[in-house]
C-alpha cells in the first residue's frame, strides 16, 4: 500500500491499490481519526482536497463552523425522493390512514415536480408562489390550492423537526384567501328525505346494491351523521340496538377522531335496523359499497328518480309545471348549492339545530372538536327558521299589564297628587292643541265661573279632580301636571245632582242636541256621544256645564 508521508498535523495521503485513488487521513476537531477518499489519482489534486478538509477541521475546532449546522446542511442536500420516502414512513408510524398518506404525498410531490426541486435545499418561496399564480390562472379553487400548499408545508415542518432543514424556505408563501364557499352543500328538508327514502326502497338495483339496502344506507347516514368511510366499516357487532339509548359504534381505526365513537340513534331507527340486520352475515360489513367514489353517483340517480316521480304524481298539468319550477330534490338548486352524499351529514346536523339542541349537544352529536365547524359550515338555516326563532322571543309590548302608578310632585294650584298620564277611554273633545284653543278654553272657564251655582262639596271635589286630570294631558305643558284654574261655587243647575234622574236625562238629550249636528264633521264628538253612558258622573257634569256655556256664548241658548 503506497503511502505519502506528510508533516505531523497535516494529515497523510495513501493508496490502497496501485493506480487507485488517493485516500486522505487526518485528525478531526474531536481528536478522532478521519478518512475520506479524494476520488482522484492525481496526487496534486488530492493534496489540495486534504488541505481544504484540514482547514475546515481547524475552523470547527476554533468555533468558526458549527458542526450541527453543517450536519443539517448536508442532510438538506439529500435527494428529494429519499426525503419523501422518509416523510411517508414517519406518517405511517403515526397511524395515519394509507389513503391520507397517499393524498399528502401526491400533493407535495406535485409541487416538487412542477418546480423541479432536487433536494430540500433547492426549495424556494419564489417558485412556489409562481406555481400558485399558475393554478389561480387555471381557475383552480382556493381551497384546492391551499390543500397542496399545506401538504408541502407539512413536509417542510417535519424536515425541520427531523434535523434536515435549519429553517423553513416557505416563510414567504401564504395560503390563498378564500372568499366565501366555492362549494356549498344543500341539506335536505324532512319532506325531501321522506320522498327520497320511499322512492329508493322500491327503486332499481345500482352496482349490485338493491333499493332497500340503499335506502337503509341513506337512513343510517341521516340518523347518525356518519361519513362514507365510517358507514363502510360497520359490521353487525357495531350495533347495540337493545341498549338504552340504542347506539351504533364506529371503531377508532375508522373514526376521523381516531377513537371509538358511540353514536346514539332514535328508537324508530333502531327498530328498522334490528329487522334489517337479521339478513346480514356476522363479521362482514353490513354495506357492500364497492367503489365508494361512485356512491355520490348512486345518490344523484336516486334524487333524479325521486324528483321525476314526485312531479309525475301531481294532480294536473298546472301543478306539474309548478313542481318542475321548484328546487325540490334537485341536485343543484338555483343558488348553486349541491346535494352529494356528504350533504346527508349536513342534513343531520341542520335538523339537530332546528330541533332546538344546544350548541354543546349539536357539537357532540356531530363529533366536532370546534362548535364553529358545527354551526358555521354544516348548519344551514332558512329565513323561515330565523323568523320562527324571533316568534319564540317574549313580547315586549304587554297590553294586558296596567302601567305602574307613580306619584309626582304637585305643580298645580291645589297641591293635589298628580298621576302619570294614562290613555283616556275616549278622546278628549276639548284638549288644548294651540294658542287659539287655549284662548277658547279661557273663555269657557270664564263662562263657567258665571254660570255655576250651588252644589254639594263632594261633587265639587269630584268635578275638580276630573278637570285637573284632563288638564294634565295638555300638550303645551310637557313633563309636569297642570290643573285648570276653575272656581266652583254653588251650582244653580240641579241636573248634575245624583238624585235628580229626570234632569239628568234632560242633560243627556241636551248634549246630544248640541253635539249631533257637528258629529259628522268631528269623529271625536261622535265617539263622545256613543260612549256617553260610560263616562264617569263627575266628568259628565263638567262636560254638560261647559257645553251649555259654549251654547249660550254661541247664541244657541
Beta strands, then each sheet from edge to edge (+ up, - down):
strand 1: 2-4
strand 2: 12-15
strand 3: 22-27
strand 4: 33-37
strand 5: 239-240
strand 6: 247-250
strand 7: 261-264
sheet 1: 1+ 2- 3+ 4-
sheet 2: 5+ 6- 7+
end
